[in-house]
Amino acid sequence: MRATTLLCALLFWSLTMSAQYVDAPHPSVLMDAVLDPTFREQAAPRHPPMVMPMSVTAKQLDTTIDVLSYDVLMDWSTVMSIPRAERQPRKCTARVAASIVVNASSMDTLVLYAQELVFDSISVNGSPCAHQLASQRVRIALPSTVRQGDTLHVVMHYAIMRDDLGFQSYANTDISQSGRPLAITFTFNQPEGARTWYPCNDVAYDKAMFTAHMLIPKDFVGVSNGRRISRTDVNDSVVMETWRHEQPMATYLFNMNASRFTMVPQVYVRPNGDTIPMENYQWAIDEDSATYSAKRAIRNIPEMFRVMEGFFGPYPYETYGHVSVYPIQFGGMEHQSMSMVNREWLKGTAELGYMHELGHQWFGDWVTCATWGDIWLNEGAASWTEALFAGRDGNTDGYRLRMRQRRDRYLRNGLAEPPVYDIPLSNLFNEATTYCKSAWVYHMMRTHVANDSVFFGHMRGYLEAFGRNAAQTADLHAHMKRVAPSPVVDWDVFFDQWLVQAGHPVFRGTLDLPATAEPQRTVTLTLAQVQSAAKVPEVFHVPVRLRFRSSSSTKDTVVVMTSRTITVAMTMPTEPTEVTVDPNEEILCESSVQVATGVDEQRKTAWCRLVGPIPASDHVLLQVDDQGDAAMSITDMQGRLLRTQTLSPGLHQVSLTGDAGLVMIRLTRFGSTAAFTVPVIGR
């Protein structure tokens, strides 16, 4: 398709789509493709772009079985009264009843994940079954061969052998906070901890319905996903709580907790009057104290709902809430409809952490990463929603600040970080890539599409297409190719360079100014990508916005880089003092521009050049040719002499430490004078 035809089609498409969604202002390089003639010229290169490989392909998933439901009973009635050091190897007993559909043509052995569990009995469809434990799995010999489509009703009685993995339990004597001992039991699964406390098909793509039963001391409160169905007395000291969730979920998102919790209620009211009830559980001493205050920490949760629904559509579940636990070594966890948070968050300093876990209810819970190699789909999106909340209602500064913080964290070691996609399980929660760079991938997808109305429409379509299920990176890639088939940079290239490969572009620019000061002067910027590291593309294909600024004007242009180096010419009415690469922060990159200039006051051939970043901070570089020494003077704009120096032929670092504002650097040699006006940002 010719560039002009493509751009007209994109403009028509964006205008017709924009009526379907509420627009939020956001700069887009694609709109510049429609409006900017320089961009259109660059969008139709005279040479074919370098073709990059497409490495995001759908993985084959093991769907031999499909679990429909789990009914989980935990007997915690005594474990929390026994200190951890005094417990027997069998920490507590439990029972799981599961309904499982067979997808294989025939099967005589059922295999489930089970680690640190010991089984007392297993039955299938009412018949006792032999079993073997090996390699974190339990192999159950079926009483007869089953066929495709058959449903197995499996009941497993077992004991949990570890209280320091997915299941953690602390007696009164194990922990003490604020001078008061508080026994607590909770579970945490991500990525593969579920198998350490209940036997299951522990893969993220096999979602099922869950019912939780907890036998707990009578003065304790149980918390799980969804709603409390019942609380009944078992005897004088034990109660059984039953919770049920109304939507299928992955095994790692199922959660059970018990302690002496109290509950702070909240409600989110939609504009149409519909409500989402929220229940927030914590210890009574943490409801609203000077140090820990659940009421203070969660006060903006309804506002977060409003923002998220504005971007991504209705919250997908009937209820929401938080349970505060301690001691844990992490901040929060997005257990479906009931997020877990660290007690420290109740100090009120982790608002964006709460936003992160709520964002996961759409990205991670409603649509779950199918494999752990796709974890960026979850964590990148949730990290990105932090910026969306910070930038709510048009606060672009808040959005940019949060994205900048994520970028800066990634750039501490950026080129040495591994690729985002298919990251090893041992490095799954690498903050720099799984969270920070991945958030930038979503951000760059946003700027890659015509406008926010269109882009967030695509995101809603993705959530609708894969809701209640799991998605791979290949699914999002195919979705974007289908709904946005004509991007500035092909989606194959986009996904490959940002996810399959590592790193980011490092731009180095050199701005050449004319030797004479004409009323209209053409300046030339040479922009190169200089990144070099293992698994890092030599060339990132990216649309790059360039901003030329002088004392009298500012001009933007956008170029599409498909090669290591490009040259851009810009006509300015006055001499540029600054060129900024990616001024709107649309690309995950590093950049700097050096200015090379030689404005000879006598309009003669330049014999010296100013080389270095402009504005300057603490020094500039001056290059003097080999024809002789030059006398240098530096004055401020009032003509006050700041310093003098003699420069021999060669490259010199001239200190500007302590200077600020505009300074004039003059060099005189053989009656010829060269002058440079340099803006200085003092440190």
WOURMO-V163810 format. One record per backbone hydrogen bond with DSSP energy under -1.0 kcal/mol. NH is the residue of the N-H (numbers start at 1). CO is the residue of the C=O. Records with the same first field share a line. If there is no record, write none. Layout:
NH=CO, CO
This chain:
6=2
7=3
8=4
9=5
10=6
11=7
12=8
13=9
14=10
15=11
16=12
17=13
18=14
20=17
29=447
32=28
35=31
36=32
40=36
41=37
42=38
43=39
66=101
68=99
69=99
70=209
71=97
72=211
73=95
74=213
75=93
76=74, 215
81=78
82=79
86=83
87=84
91=89, 160
94=158
95=73
96=156
97=71
98=154
99=69
100=152
101=66
102=150
103=64
107=146
110=140
112=138
113=200
114=136
115=195
118=159
120=157
121=157
123=155
124=127
125=153
127=124
129=122
132=139
134=137
137=134
138=112
139=132
140=110
141=130
142=108
146=107
149=102
150=147
152=100
154=98
155=123
156=96
157=121
158=94
159=118
160=92
161=116
165=167
168=186
170=184
174=171
175=171
177=180
180=177
184=170
185=258
186=168
188=166
193=189
196=193
197=194
198=194
200=113
202=200
203=201
206=203
207=205
208=249
209=68
211=70
212=243
213=72
214=241
215=74
216=239
218=237
220=217
221=259
223=257
227=244
229=242
230=242
232=240
234=238
235=238
239=216
240=232
241=214
242=230
243=212
244=227
245=210
249=208
253=250
254=251
257=223
258=185
259=221
261=259
262=282
264=280
266=278
268=276
270=274
273=270
276=268
278=266
279=320
280=264
281=322
282=262
286=283
287=284
289=292
293=346
294=286
295=287
297=293
298=294
301=298
304=300
305=301
306=302
307=303
308=304
309=305
310=306
311=307
312=308
313=309
320=277
322=279
323=339
324=281
325=341
333=340
335=333
338=335
339=321
340=333
341=323
342=331
343=325
345=342
346=343
347=344
348=345
354=350
355=351
356=352
357=353
358=354
359=355
360=356
361=358
362=359
363=359
364=367
365=360
366=361
367=362
368=469
370=471
374=371
375=372
377=374
379=375
380=376
382=378
383=379
384=380
385=381
388=384
389=385
390=386
391=387
392=389
395=392
396=394
399=395
400=396
401=397
402=398
403=399
404=400
405=401
406=402
407=403
408=404
409=405
410=406
411=407
413=410
416=413
417=414
421=499
422=373
427=424
428=425
430=427
434=430
436=431
437=432
438=433
439=435
440=436
441=437
442=438
443=439
444=440
445=441
446=442
447=443
449=446
455=451
456=452
457=453
458=454
459=455
460=456
461=457
462=458
463=459
464=460
465=461
466=462
468=366
469=466
471=368
476=472
477=473
478=474
479=475
480=476
481=477
482=478
483=479
484=480
494=490
495=491
496=492
497=493
498=494
499=495
500=495
501=496
502=535
507=590
508=528
509=592
510=526
511=594
512=524
513=596
518=516
521=572
523=570
524=512
525=568
526=510
527=566
528=508
529=564
530=506
536=533
542=561
544=559
546=557
547=580
548=555
549=578
550=553
555=548
557=546
559=544
561=542
566=527
568=525
570=523
572=521
577=549
578=549
580=547
582=545
585=582
589=587
590=505
592=507
594=509
595=612
596=511
600=515
601=673
603=600
609=623
610=597
611=621
616=679
620=654
621=611
622=652
623=609
624=650
625=607
630=647
631=668
632=645
633=666
634=643
635=664
636=640
639=636
642=634
643=634
645=632
647=630
650=624
652=622
654=620
656=618
659=656
661=680
663=678
664=635
665=676
666=633
667=674
668=631
669=672
672=669
674=667
675=599
676=665
678=663
680=661
681=616
